[in-house]
Amino acid sequence: MRRTPFVALLVLLAAPRAAAGQSGDGSSTLGLGATRPALEARAARAAAPEAAAIRTRLARGDFRVGDRILIVVAGEPTLSDTFTVGLGGQLTLPLIGSVPLEGVLRSELQDYLTGRLAQNVRDPEVQTRAFVRLSIQGAVIHPGYYGVPAEALLSDALMAAGGTMPEANLARMRIERDGKPIWEGKALRQAIAEGHTLDGAGLVAGDQVIVPRRGGSTAGEMLRVGGALLGIPITIYTLTKIF
């Protein structure tokens, strides 16, 4: 675990974030911030496949191995840090031990951890923020795994990896899940240009952002795509400080 200065933790928590149950771009009420009542209501009226997926999410929760969680507990610097979800969906906290996250939604995290910490800390004042663990590979400056806030823009995921390289083929950039594309081509470029968030795009832990190297695209096509992406303003999230 890599310790983060307490003041920096407070700054990160003070950054604007999407309301529970709504993505930063307002496109989804069932994204990573969805509440249990909202999901249960949707499952009750959804078609069988979607209803089954929602019920699986409710039972399993929103957290996966490798996800990172920022916790700030007033007056408890030992408990104020970023922690990684381990095997079995366990979060190991100093003085507390293992805290299971199975069945916990992101919208429930702060209240849930407050209740668990109250067993060891008197009247804890707890603030939390969860990060989605993404694999960012290909023609980026620093390929690897990164924890990105769910309310961050899709373009921020690229900035987390240092941005794209000159030979990046942005026209063929894609996002995969379990080896299959879930965003690609024009739809992905439009989502980035419109400022979709990770939550609004439905990304979850383990998704892969892949930026191929330039091959078959024409120079004119690359200039059009590259110009569109370069025109996107950088958000307030200073991702290099987060990591």
C-alpha positions in Angstrom: 0.0 0.0 0.0 1.4 3.4 -0.9 0.6 6.1 1.6 -0.8 9.4 0.5 -0.5 12.7 2.5 -3.6 13.4 4.5 -4.1 16.9 3.0 -4.0 15.3 -0.5 -6.7 12.9 0.5 -8.9 15.8 1.6 -8.3 17.5 -1.7 -9.3 14.4 -3.7 -12.5 14.0 -1.7 -13.3 17.7 -2.2 -13.3 17.3 -6.0 -16.8 17.5 -7.6 -18.4 14.1 -8.1 -21.5 12.7 -9.7 -24.5 12.2 -7.4 -25.4 8.7 -6.4 -27.4 7.0 -9.1 -26.4 9.4 -11.8 -23.4 9.5 -14.0 -21.4 12.7 -14.5 -22.9 13.3 -17.9 -26.4 12.5 -16.7 -26.8 9.7 -19.2 -27.5 6.8 -16.7 -29.4 6.3 -13.5 -28.1 2.7 -13.2 -24.4 3.3 -13.5 -21.7 2.7 -10.9 -23.5 5.1 -8.5 -26.9 3.5 -8.7 -28.8 2.9 -5.4 -30.2 -0.4 -4.4 -33.8 0.8 -4.6 -33.3 2.0 -8.1 -31.7 -1.3 -9.2 -34.4 -3.3 -7.5 -37.1 -1.2 -9.2 -35.5 -1.7 -12.6 -35.1 -5.4 -12.1 -38.8 -5.7 -11.3 -39.8 -4.3 -14.7 -36.9 -5.3 -16.9 -36.7 -8.2 -19.4 -35.4 -11.5 -18.0 -31.7 -11.2 -19.1 -31.4 -7.6 -17.8 -33.2 -8.5 -14.6 -30.9 -11.4 -14.0 -27.8 -9.3 -14.5 -29.1 -6.6 -12.1 -29.9 -9.2 -9.4 -26.4 -10.7 -9.9 -25.0 -7.2 -9.3 -27.0 -6.7 -6.2 -25.8 -10.0 -4.8 -22.2 -9.6 -5.8 -21.8 -5.9 -5.3 -19.8 -3.4 -7.3 -16.2 -4.0 -6.1 -13.6 -6.3 -7.8 -10.1 -7.4 -6.9 -7.7 -4.5 -7.7 -10.2 -1.7 -7.2 -8.8 1.1 -5.0 -10.8 2.9 -2.4 -9.8 6.3 -0.8 -10.9 6.5 2.8 -10.6 9.6 5.1 -11.5 9.1 8.8 -11.4 12.3 10.8 -8.8 12.2 13.5 -7.6 8.7 12.4 -4.6 9.2 10.1 -3.8 5.5 10.2 -7.1 4.7 8.6 -6.9 7.6 6.1 -5.3 6.3 2.9 -6.0 4.5 -0.3 -6.6 0.8 0.0 -6.8 -2.0 -2.6 -9.6 -4.6 -2.7 -7.9 -8.0 -2.3 -8.8 -11.6 -3.0 -12.3 -12.6 -2.1 -13.4 -8.9 -2.2 -11.8 -8.2 1.1 -10.6 -4.8 2.1 -7.9 -5.0 4.8 -7.7 -1.9 7.1 -5.3 -1.1 9.9 -6.7 -1.7 13.3 -9.8 -3.1 11.8 -8.7 -6.1 9.8 -10.6 -7.6 6.8 -13.8 -6.0 5.7 -15.8 -8.0 3.2 -17.3 -6.0 0.3 -19.4 -8.7 -1.3 -22.9 -7.4 -2.0 -21.9 -3.7 -1.3 -22.8 -1.2 -4.0 -20.7 1.9 -4.6 -23.6 4.0 -3.5 -23.6 2.1 -0.1 -19.9 2.2 0.5 -19.6 5.2 2.8 -22.4 4.2 5.1 -21.3 0.6 5.1 -17.7 1.5 6.1 -18.9 4.0 8.7 -20.9 1.2 10.3 -18.0 -1.2 10.2 -15.5 1.3 11.6 -18.0 2.2 14.4 -17.3 -1.2 15.9 -13.7 -0.1 16.6 -13.8 3.7 16.4 -16.1 5.9 18.4 -18.5 8.0 16.2 -16.3 7.9 13.1 -16.6 10.6 10.5 -15.9 8.7 7.2 -15.6 9.9 3.6 -14.9 7.6 0.7 -14.2 7.6 -3.0 -13.9 4.5 -5.1 -11.7 4.1 -8.3 -12.3 1.8 -11.2 -9.3 -0.4 -12.1 -8.7 -0.2 -15.9 -6.0 -1.7 -18.1 -4.7 0.9 -20.5 -2.5 -0.7 -23.2 -1.0 0.0 -26.6 0.4 3.3 -27.9 0.3 5.2 -24.6 3.2 6.7 -22.7 2.9 4.4 -19.7 0.8 1.3 -20.3 -0.4 -0.5 -17.2 -3.3 -0.7 -14.7 -4.8 2.5 -13.3 -7.4 3.4 -10.7 -9.6 6.1 -12.3 -12.6 7.8 -10.6 -15.9 6.5 -11.9 -17.0 10.1 -12.5 -13.8 10.9 -14.5 -14.1 11.4 -18.3 -13.1 8.7 -20.7 -10.3 11.0 -21.9 -8.9 11.1 -18.4 -8.2 7.4 -18.6 -5.8 8.1 -21.4 -4.3 10.9 -19.5 -3.7 8.6 -16.5 -1.4 6.6 -18.8 0.5 9.7 -19.8 -1.5 10.3 -23.0 -1.2 8.8 -26.4 2.0 8.4 -28.4 2.5 10.1 -31.8 2.0 6.7 -33.6 -1.3 6.0 -31.9 -4.1 5.0 -34.2 -6.9 6.8 -32.5 -9.4 5.8 -35.2 -9.0 2.2 -34.1 -9.0 2.8 -30.4 -11.4 0.4 -28.5 -12.5 -0.7 -25.0 -12.7 -4.4 -24.4 -14.3 -6.6 -21.8 -13.4 -10.2 -21.5 -11.6 -9.9 -24.9 -14.7 -8.5 -26.7 -15.1 -4.8 -27.8 -17.8 -2.9 -25.9 -16.8 0.5 -27.4 -15.0 1.2 -30.6 -14.9 3.2 -33.8 -17.1 6.2 -34.3 -19.3 5.4 -31.2 -16.2 5.6 -28.9 -14.8 8.7 -30.5 -18.2 10.4 -30.2 -18.5 9.3 -26.5 -15.1 10.9 -25.8 -15.9 14.1 -27.7 -19.2 14.4 -25.8 -17.5 14.1 -22.5 -18.9 10.8 -21.3 -17.7 9.6 -17.9 -16.5 6.1 -17.1 -19.8 5.6 -15.3 -21.9 6.9 -18.2 -20.0 4.6 -20.5 -20.8 1.6 -18.2 -17.1 0.7 -17.6 -16.3 -1.7 -14.8 -13.1 -3.0 -13.1 -11.0 -5.1 -15.5 -12.1 -3.3 -18.7 -9.2 -2.7 -21.2 -8.6 0.5 -23.1 -6.5 -0.4 -26.1 -4.8 2.1 -28.4 -3.4 0.4 -31.5 -0.4 1.8 -33.3 -0.9 3.5 -36.6 -1.2 1.2 -39.6 -3.9 1.5 -42.2 -5.5 4.9 -41.5 -4.9 7.8 -43.8 -3.2 10.9 -42.6 -6.3 13.0 -43.2 -8.4 10.6 -41.1 -5.8 10.7 -38.3 -5.7 14.5 -38.3 -9.5 14.7 -38.0 -9.7 12.2 -35.2 -6.7 13.5 -33.4 -7.9 17.1 -33.6 -11.2 16.1 -32.0 -9.5 14.4 -29.1 -7.0 17.2 -28.6 -9.8 19.7 -28.4 -11.2 18.0 -25.2 -10.4 20.1 -22.2 -8.6 18.4 -19.3 -10.9 18.0 -16.3 -10.0 19.0 -12.7 -8.9 15.5 -11.8 -5.1 15.5 -11.5 -4.7 11.9 -12.2 -0.9 11.8 -11.9 -1.3 13.0 -8.2 -4.0 10.3 -7.5 -1.6 7.6 -8.6 
